[in-house]
């Protein structure tokens, strides 16, 4: 459960805090045709994988 909460926090930070208004407008305008949408998905997925791997290593070292 703790991992899920932390992944949601990472997702929130990436979607709400780090996105500029310009990126949001481009994603809304072009929807599935927006390159910014796919970059966002790629980066958020990568951050979540990196975070999950780091968290997994911390848990296994105990």
C-alpha positions in Angstrom: 0.0 0.0 0.0 2.9 2.3 0.8 4.3 1.8 -2.7 1.0 2.7 -4.3 0.7 5.9 -2.4 4.3 6.9 -3.3 3.7 6.1 -7.0 0.5 8.3 -6.9 2.6 11.1 -5.4 5.2 10.8 -8.2 2.4 10.8 -10.7 0.7 13.9 -9.1 4.0 15.8 -9.1 4.7 15.0 -12.7 1.1 15.8 -13.9 0.2 18.8 -11.8 3.4 20.4 -10.5 5.9 19.9 -13.3 3.7 20.5 -16.3 3.6 24.0 -17.8 0.4 25.5 -19.0 1.7 25.5 -22.5 2.2 21.7 -22.4 -1.3 21.2 -21.0 -2.9 23.3 -23.8 -1.0 21.4 -26.5 -2.1 18.1 -25.1 -5.7 19.3 -24.8 -5.7 20.7 -28.4 -4.2 17.7 -30.1 -5.4 14.9 -27.8 -4.0 11.5 -29.0 -2.1 13.2 -31.8 0.0 15.3 -29.3 3.6 14.4 -29.0 3.6 16.0 -25.6 1.1 13.5 -24.4 3.4 10.6 -25.3 6.4 12.3 -23.8 4.5 12.8 -20.6 3.5 9.2 -20.5 7.1 8.1 -21.2 8.6 10.3 -18.6 6.1 9.5 -15.9 6.4 5.8 -16.6 10.2 6.1 -16.4 10.1 8.0 -13.1 7.7 5.4 -11.6 9.9 2.5 -12.7 13.0 4.2 -11.4 11.3 5.0 -8.1 9.9 1.5 -7.8 13.3 -0.1 -8.4 14.9 2.2 -5.8 12.2 1.4 -3.3 12.5 -2.3 -4.0 16.3 -2.2 -3.3 15.7 -0.3 0.0 13.2 -3.0 1.2 15.5 -5.9 0.2 18.5 -4.5 2.1 16.7 -4.8 5.5 
